[in-house]
Amino acid sequence: MAKTPSTPVSPAALPEPTPAGKGHATPTRKEREAALRRPLVPKDRKLASQQNRATIASEREKARVGMARGDERYLPVRDKGVQKRYVRDFVDARFSAGEILMPTLVLVILTWFVPQIADYAFLGFWAIFLFVVADCVVLGFQVTRRLAAKYGKDKVERVRWYAAMRAIQMRFLRLPKPQVKRGEYPA
């Protein structure tokens, strides 16, 4: 036996009927092909080439600026990740002996024109070079110890070489650009 509702349902409470169809006719195959048809070669190839070059140049400039800022989307694989960011900030916060290596090398080359001091300058350069190597070794130990304290010993990547290569570069030539000032060590 079917039960009948005790109260009648008002027509306003019934759901609205959905309209059938999509509101327009399906395009024919000929119409779809005509809409997709375009020439393989543009009419003005010179203008198209200029526009293409301008588009590529603007994308390249955006990527260059993003990389200089340290935006993760534009960084190469070598520089991506939170640990690499931490290493960059740590290296940029300290003064590294490697920053004086290139200017010293230029001075040594200039002293070759003065034979009386060329030998001493060359010995001085080797002394600075050995000091830079020792500084990079100490930096590597410091960075790995700090990363192990922050992220755990099992999560530490091999970053000693990355830190050393960044420390050898002069500060204004580093890419991505330094994000911290000297003395502002990362937490």
C-alpha atoms as an extended CHARMM CRD file, in Angstrom:
* protein
*
       187  EXT
         1         1  MET       CA              0.0000000000        0.0000000000        0.0000000000  PROA      1               0.0000000000
         2         2  ALA       CA              1.1640000000        3.4080000000       -0.8970000000  PROA      2               0.0000000000
         3         3  LYS       CA              1.1710000000        6.1210000000        1.6470000000  PROA      3               0.0000000000
         4         4  THR       CA             -0.3050000000        9.4310000000        0.7520000000  PROA      4               0.0000000000
         5         5  PRO       CA              1.2030000000       12.5720000000        2.1420000000  PROA      5               0.0000000000
         6         6  SER       CA             -0.7640000000       14.0790000000        4.9580000000  PROA      6               0.0000000000
         7         7  THR       CA             -0.0760000000       17.6620000000        3.8590000000  PROA      7               0.0000000000
         8         8  PRO       CA             -0.2890000000       18.7440000000        0.2560000000  PROA      8               0.0000000000
         9         9  VAL       CA              2.9710000000       20.0490000000       -1.3140000000  PROA      9               0.0000000000
        10        10  SER       CA              2.7850000000       23.6130000000       -2.6090000000  PROA      10              0.0000000000
        11        11  PRO       CA              4.0210000000       24.2390000000       -6.1710000000  PROA      11              0.0000000000
        12        12  ALA       CA              6.5510000000       26.8270000000       -4.8870000000  PROA      12              0.0000000000
        13        13  ALA       CA              8.3710000000       24.1450000000       -2.8700000000  PROA      13              0.0000000000
        14        14  LEU       CA              8.9140000000       21.9190000000       -5.9160000000  PROA      14              0.0000000000
        15        15  PRO       CA             12.3850000000       22.1920000000       -7.5450000000  PROA      15              0.0000000000
        16        16  GLU       CA             12.6110000000       24.3020000000      -10.6850000000  PROA      16              0.0000000000
        17        17  PRO       CA             12.8740000000       22.2660000000      -13.8780000000  PROA      17              0.0000000000
        18        18  THR       CA             16.3040000000       22.4960000000      -15.5130000000  PROA      18              0.0000000000
        19        19  PRO       CA             16.3150000000       23.7210000000      -19.0940000000  PROA      19              0.0000000000
        20        20  ALA       CA             17.0700000000       21.0320000000      -21.6360000000  PROA      20              0.0000000000
        21        21  GLY       CA             20.0490000000       21.4970000000      -23.9690000000  PROA      21              0.0000000000
        22        22  LYS       CA             23.0090000000       23.8390000000      -23.8560000000  PROA      22              0.0000000000
        23        23  GLY       CA             21.4160000000       26.9210000000      -25.3110000000  PROA      23              0.0000000000
        24        24  HSD       CA             22.9920000000       26.8150000000      -28.7730000000  PROA      24              0.0000000000
        25        25  ALA       CA             23.2910000000       24.4750000000      -31.7010000000  PROA      25              0.0000000000
        26        26  THR       CA             26.2600000000       22.1430000000      -32.0290000000  PROA      26              0.0000000000
        27        27  PRO       CA             28.6440000000       23.5440000000      -34.6410000000  PROA      27              0.0000000000
        28        28  THR       CA             29.1920000000       21.4560000000      -37.7100000000  PROA      28              0.0000000000
        29        29  ARG       CA             32.5670000000       19.9510000000      -38.4670000000  PROA      29              0.0000000000
        30        30  LYS       CA             33.0700000000       22.4680000000      -41.2570000000  PROA      30              0.0000000000
        31        31  GLU       CA             32.4290000000       25.3750000000      -38.8520000000  PROA      31              0.0000000000
        32        32  ARG       CA             34.8460000000       23.9780000000      -36.2450000000  PROA      32              0.0000000000
        33        33  GLU       CA             37.5930000000       23.4640000000      -38.8140000000  PROA      33              0.0000000000
        34        34  ALA       CA             37.0830000000       26.9710000000      -40.1630000000  PROA      34              0.0000000000
        35        35  ALA       CA             37.4010000000       28.4180000000      -36.6370000000  PROA      35              0.0000000000
        36        36  LEU       CA             40.6860000000       26.5870000000      -36.0690000000  PROA      36              0.0000000000
        37        37  ARG       CA             42.1210000000       27.3690000000      -39.4820000000  PROA      37              0.0000000000
        38        38  ARG       CA             44.9760000000       29.8470000000      -39.4840000000  PROA      38              0.0000000000
        39        39  PRO       CA             47.9220000000       30.2690000000      -41.7750000000  PROA      39              0.0000000000
        40        40  LEU       CA             51.1010000000       28.3610000000      -40.9680000000  PROA      40              0.0000000000
        41        41  VAL       CA             53.1840000000       31.4180000000      -41.7670000000  PROA      41              0.0000000000
        42        42  PRO       CA             51.9640000000       34.8810000000      -40.7050000000  PROA      42              0.0000000000
        43        43  LYS       CA             51.3730000000       37.4710000000      -43.3940000000  PROA      43              0.0000000000
        44        44  ASP       CA             54.0500000000       39.8160000000      -42.0240000000  PROA      44              0.0000000000
        45        45  ARG       CA             56.9030000000       37.4940000000      -41.0600000000  PROA      45              0.0000000000
        46        46  LYS       CA             59.2190000000       40.3360000000      -40.0790000000  PROA      46              0.0000000000
        47        47  LEU       CA             56.7030000000       41.7290000000      -37.5940000000  PROA      47              0.0000000000
        48        48  ALA       CA             55.9820000000       38.2580000000      -36.2260000000  PROA      48              0.0000000000
        49        49  SER       CA             59.7100000000       37.6610000000      -35.7490000000  PROA      49              0.0000000000
        50        50  GLN       CA             60.0930000000       40.9780000000      -33.9180000000  PROA      50              0.0000000000
        51        51  GLN       CA             57.1500000000       40.1780000000      -31.6520000000  PROA      51              0.0000000000
        52        52  ASN       CA             58.5750000000       36.7280000000      -30.9310000000  PROA      52              0.0000000000
        53        53  ARG       CA             61.9840000000       38.1980000000      -30.0360000000  PROA      53              0.0000000000
        54        54  ALA       CA             60.3480000000       40.8250000000      -27.8160000000  PROA      54              0.0000000000
        55        55  THR       CA             58.3150000000       38.1520000000      -26.0140000000  PROA      55              0.0000000000
        56        56  ILE       CA             61.3830000000       35.9800000000      -25.4490000000  PROA      56              0.0000000000
        57        57  ALA       CA             63.4160000000       38.9800000000      -24.2640000000  PROA      57              0.0000000000
        58        58  SER       CA             60.7340000000       40.0230000000      -21.7570000000  PROA      58              0.0000000000
        59        59  GLU       CA             60.4920000000       36.4530000000      -20.3980000000  PROA      59              0.0000000000
        60        60  ARG       CA             64.2750000000       36.2500000000      -20.1130000000  PROA      60              0.0000000000
        61        61  GLU       CA             64.3980000000       39.5970000000      -18.3000000000  PROA      61              0.0000000000
        62        62  LYS       CA             61.6660000000       38.4750000000      -15.9070000000  PROA      62              0.0000000000
        63        63  ALA       CA             63.6310000000       35.2880000000      -15.1950000000  PROA      63              0.0000000000
        64        64  ARG       CA             66.8510000000       37.2570000000      -14.6620000000  PROA      64              0.0000000000
        65        65  VAL       CA             65.2090000000       39.6230000000      -12.1910000000  PROA      65              0.0000000000
        66        66  GLY       CA             63.4950000000       36.7170000000      -10.4300000000  PROA      66              0.0000000000
        67        67  MET       CA             66.7800000000       34.8470000000      -10.1200000000  PROA      67              0.0000000000
        68        68  ALA       CA             68.5800000000       37.9190000000       -8.7850000000  PROA      68              0.0000000000
        69        69  ARG       CA             65.8190000000       38.3370000000       -6.1650000000  PROA      69              0.0000000000
        70        70  GLY       CA             66.0980000000       34.6870000000       -5.1760000000  PROA      70              0.0000000000
        71        71  ASP       CA             62.6040000000       33.6790000000       -6.3370000000  PROA      71              0.0000000000
        72        72  GLU       CA             62.4480000000       29.8600000000       -6.1840000000  PROA      72              0.0000000000
        73        73  ARG       CA             60.5900000000       29.6110000000       -9.5290000000  PROA      73              0.0000000000
        74        74  TYR       CA             63.5060000000       31.1090000000      -11.4680000000  PROA      74              0.0000000000
        75        75  LEU       CA             66.4390000000       29.5430000000       -9.6270000000  PROA      75              0.0000000000
        76        76  PRO       CA             68.4410000000       26.7520000000      -11.2320000000  PROA      76              0.0000000000
        77        77  VAL       CA             68.2050000000       23.3250000000       -9.5740000000  PROA      77              0.0000000000
        78        78  ARG       CA             71.5910000000       23.9070000000       -7.9330000000  PROA      78              0.0000000000
        79        79  ASP       CA             70.1750000000       26.8270000000       -5.8880000000  PROA      79              0.0000000000
        80        80  LYS       CA             66.6920000000       25.5400000000       -5.0190000000  PROA      80              0.0000000000
        81        81  GLY       CA             65.5520000000       24.4790000000       -1.5840000000  PROA      81              0.0000000000
        82        82  VAL       CA             65.3760000000       25.7490000000        1.9730000000  PROA      82              0.0000000000
        83        83  GLN       CA             68.7870000000       24.3630000000        2.8850000000  PROA      83              0.0000000000
        84        84  LYS       CA             70.4600000000       26.1360000000       -0.0220000000  PROA      84              0.0000000000
        85        85  ARG       CA             68.6940000000       29.3600000000        0.9840000000  PROA      85              0.0000000000
        86        86  TYR       CA             69.9870000000       28.9080000000        4.5230000000  PROA      86              0.0000000000
        87        87  VAL       CA             73.5320000000       28.3520000000        3.2170000000  PROA      87              0.0000000000
        88        88  ARG       CA             73.3040000000       31.4440000000        0.9880000000  PROA      88              0.0000000000
        89        89  ASP       CA             72.1020000000       33.5810000000        3.8890000000  PROA      89              0.0000000000
        90        90  PHE       CA             74.8110000000       32.2260000000        6.2040000000  PROA      90              0.0000000000
        91        91  VAL       CA             77.5890000000       32.8460000000        3.6740000000  PROA      91              0.0000000000
        92        92  ASP       CA             76.2660000000       36.3200000000        2.8370000000  PROA      92              0.0000000000
        93        93  ALA       CA             76.0680000000       37.2840000000        6.5150000000  PROA      93              0.0000000000
        94        94  ARG       CA             79.7740000000       36.6870000000        7.1590000000  PROA      94              0.0000000000
        95        95  PHE       CA             82.9100000000       38.1800000000        5.6770000000  PROA      95              0.0000000000
        96        96  SER       CA             84.7730000000       35.5220000000        3.7350000000  PROA      96              0.0000000000
        97        97  ALA       CA             88.4500000000       35.6400000000        2.9080000000  PROA      97              0.0000000000
        98        98  GLY       CA             87.5750000000       34.5180000000       -0.6200000000  PROA      98              0.0000000000
        99        99  GLU       CA             86.1170000000       37.9380000000       -1.3710000000  PROA      99              0.0000000000
       100       100  ILE       CA             89.6250000000       39.4430000000       -1.4580000000  PROA      100             0.0000000000
       101       101  LEU       CA             91.0810000000       36.6680000000       -3.6190000000  PROA      101             0.0000000000
       102       102  MET       CA             90.2680000000       38.2000000000       -7.0370000000  PROA      102             0.0000000000
       103       103  PRO       CA             91.4060000000       41.7410000000       -6.1980000000  PROA      103             0.0000000000
       104       104  THR       CA             94.6310000000       40.2880000000       -4.7920000000  PROA      104             0.0000000000
       105       105  LEU       CA             95.1670000000       38.3150000000       -7.9800000000  PROA      105             0.0000000000
       106       106  VAL       CA             94.7740000000       41.4930000000      -10.0360000000  PROA      106             0.0000000000
       107       107  LEU       CA             97.3700000000       43.2240000000       -7.8470000000  PROA      107             0.0000000000
       108       108  VAL       CA             99.7710000000       40.2990000000       -8.2480000000  PROA      108             0.0000000000
       109       109  ILE       CA             99.4080000000       40.4630000000      -12.0240000000  PROA      109             0.0000000000
       110       110  LEU       CA            100.1250000000       44.1970000000      -11.9520000000  PROA      110             0.0000000000
       111       111  THR       CA            103.2790000000       43.6170000000       -9.8680000000  PROA      111             0.0000000000
       112       112  TRP       CA            104.7820000000       41.4780000000      -12.6460000000  PROA      112             0.0000000000
       113       113  PHE       CA            105.7620000000       44.7650000000      -14.2690000000  PROA      113             0.0000000000
       114       114  VAL       CA            107.8750000000       45.6160000000      -11.2090000000  PROA      114             0.0000000000
       115       115  PRO       CA            110.3650000000       42.7430000000      -10.9160000000  PROA      115             0.0000000000
       116       116  GLN       CA            111.6960000000       43.8440000000       -7.4950000000  PROA      116             0.0000000000
       117       117  ILE       CA            108.4190000000       43.0620000000       -5.7140000000  PROA      117             0.0000000000
       118       118  ALA       CA            106.9210000000       40.4430000000       -8.0460000000  PROA      118             0.0000000000
       119       119  ASP       CA            108.3250000000       37.4980000000       -6.1040000000  PROA      119             0.0000000000
       120       120  TYR       CA            107.0840000000       38.8410000000       -2.7740000000  PROA      120             0.0000000000
       121       121  ALA       CA            103.6560000000       39.5760000000       -4.2210000000  PROA      121             0.0000000000
       122       122  PHE       CA            103.4700000000       36.0530000000       -5.6120000000  PROA      122             0.0000000000
       123       123  LEU       CA            104.3530000000       34.5720000000       -2.2020000000  PROA      123             0.0000000000
       124       124  GLY       CA            101.7830000000       36.8550000000       -0.5910000000  PROA      124             0.0000000000
       125       125  PHE       CA             99.1560000000       35.6310000000       -3.0350000000  PROA      125             0.0000000000
       126       126  TRP       CA             99.9010000000       31.9990000000       -2.1340000000  PROA      126             0.0000000000
       127       127  ALA       CA             99.5930000000       32.8580000000        1.5500000000  PROA      127             0.0000000000
       128       128  ILE       CA             96.1930000000       34.4690000000        0.9320000000  PROA      128             0.0000000000
       129       129  PHE       CA             95.1500000000       31.5000000000       -1.2030000000  PROA      129             0.0000000000
       130       130  LEU       CA             95.9750000000       29.0490000000        1.6020000000  PROA      130             0.0000000000
       131       131  PHE       CA             94.0840000000       31.2640000000        4.0480000000  PROA      131             0.0000000000
       132       132  VAL       CA             91.0490000000       31.1950000000        1.7140000000  PROA      132             0.0000000000
       133       133  VAL       CA             91.1820000000       27.3880000000        1.5070000000  PROA      133             0.0000000000
       134       134  ALA       CA             91.3240000000       27.1400000000        5.3090000000  PROA      134             0.0000000000
       135       135  ASP       CA             88.4360000000       29.6140000000        5.6090000000  PROA      135             0.0000000000
       136       136  CYS       CA             86.3430000000       27.5360000000        3.1720000000  PROA      136             0.0000000000
       137       137  VAL       CA             87.0400000000       24.3440000000        5.1330000000  PROA      137             0.0000000000
       138       138  VAL       CA             85.9640000000       26.0390000000        8.3860000000  PROA      138             0.0000000000
       139       139  LEU       CA             82.8940000000       27.4530000000        6.6150000000  PROA      139             0.0000000000
       140       140  GLY       CA             81.9350000000       23.9770000000        5.4000000000  PROA      140             0.0000000000
       141       141  PHE       CA             82.0690000000       22.5640000000        8.9190000000  PROA      141             0.0000000000
       142       142  GLN       CA             80.0910000000       25.5090000000       10.3160000000  PROA      142             0.0000000000
       143       143  VAL       CA             77.3760000000       25.2080000000        7.6850000000  PROA      143             0.0000000000
       144       144  THR       CA             76.9130000000       21.4520000000        8.0460000000  PROA      144             0.0000000000
       145       145  ARG       CA             76.8180000000       21.7400000000       11.8400000000  PROA      145             0.0000000000
       146       146  ARG       CA             74.1820000000       24.4950000000       11.7110000000  PROA      146             0.0000000000
       147       147  LEU       CA             72.1000000000       22.6390000000        9.1200000000  PROA      147             0.0000000000
       148       148  ALA       CA             72.2060000000       19.4870000000       11.2360000000  PROA      148             0.0000000000
       149       149  ALA       CA             71.0430000000       21.4820000000       14.2550000000  PROA      149             0.0000000000
       150       150  LYS       CA             68.1980000000       23.1000000000       12.3220000000  PROA      150             0.0000000000
       151       151  TYR       CA             66.9480000000       20.2990000000       10.0380000000  PROA      151             0.0000000000
       152       152  GLY       CA             68.2890000000       17.1660000000       11.6910000000  PROA      152             0.0000000000
       153       153  LYS       CA             71.4330000000       15.2130000000       10.9270000000  PROA      153             0.0000000000
       154       154  ASP       CA             69.6960000000       12.8340000000        8.5080000000  PROA      154             0.0000000000
       155       155  LYS       CA             68.2100000000       15.6960000000        6.4250000000  PROA      155             0.0000000000
       156       156  VAL       CA             71.4610000000       17.5610000000        5.7350000000  PROA      156             0.0000000000
       157       157  GLU       CA             72.4480000000       17.7540000000        2.0830000000  PROA      157             0.0000000000
       158       158  ARG       CA             76.0040000000       18.0080000000        0.8810000000  PROA      158             0.0000000000
       159       159  VAL       CA             76.4570000000       21.7750000000        0.7850000000  PROA      159             0.0000000000
       160       160  ARG       CA             80.0980000000       22.3750000000        1.6590000000  PROA      160             0.0000000000
       161       161  TRP       CA             81.1760000000       22.8990000000       -1.9530000000  PROA      161             0.0000000000
       162       162  TYR       CA             78.1570000000       25.1350000000       -2.5960000000  PROA      162             0.0000000000
       163       163  ALA       CA             79.0500000000       27.2840000000        0.4240000000  PROA      163             0.0000000000
       164       164  ALA       CA             82.7200000000       27.4750000000       -0.5540000000  PROA      164             0.0000000000
       165       165  MET       CA             81.9840000000       28.5250000000       -4.1400000000  PROA      165             0.0000000000
       166       166  ARG       CA             79.6320000000       31.2460000000       -2.9400000000  PROA      166             0.0000000000
       167       167  ALA       CA             82.1480000000       32.4460000000       -0.3510000000  PROA      167             0.0000000000
       168       168  ILE       CA             84.9180000000       32.7860000000       -2.9480000000  PROA      168             0.0000000000
       169       169  GLN       CA             82.8480000000       35.1400000000       -5.1070000000  PROA      169             0.0000000000
       170       170  MET       CA             82.8710000000       38.8440000000       -4.3970000000  PROA      170             0.0000000000
       171       171  ARG       CA             79.6420000000       39.8310000000       -2.6790000000  PROA      171             0.0000000000
       172       172  PHE       CA             78.3090000000       42.1070000000       -5.4320000000  PROA      172             0.0000000000
       173       173  LEU       CA             78.8240000000       39.4110000000       -8.0980000000  PROA      173             0.0000000000
       174       174  ARG       CA             76.8600000000       36.6470000000       -6.3450000000  PROA      174             0.0000000000
       175       175  LEU       CA             73.6880000000       35.2780000000       -7.9100000000  PROA      175             0.0000000000
       176       176  PRO       CA             71.1120000000       35.1390000000       -6.4430000000  PROA      176             0.0000000000
       177       177  LYS       CA             71.9130000000       38.4980000000       -4.8890000000  PROA      177             0.0000000000
       178       178  PRO       CA             72.5140000000       38.5220000000       -1.1200000000  PROA      178             0.0000000000
       179       179  GLN       CA             69.2140000000       38.8250000000        0.7700000000  PROA      179             0.0000000000
       180       180  VAL       CA             70.7590000000       39.6030000000        4.1760000000  PROA      180             0.0000000000
       181       181  LYS       CA             73.1860000000       42.2100000000        5.4310000000  PROA      181             0.0000000000
       182       182  ARG       CA             76.5030000000       41.3560000000        7.0010000000  PROA      182             0.0000000000
       183       183  GLY       CA             76.0490000000       40.0820000000       10.5370000000  PROA      183             0.0000000000
       184       184  GLU       CA             72.3940000000       39.0440000000       10.0290000000  PROA      184             0.0000000000
       185       185  TYR       CA             72.8710000000       35.3190000000       10.4310000000  PROA      185             0.0000000000
       186       186  PRO       CA             69.8450000000       33.1080000000        9.7440000000  PROA      186             0.0000000000
       187       187  ALA       CA             68.0580000000       31.6040000000       12.7430000000  PROA      187             0.0000000000
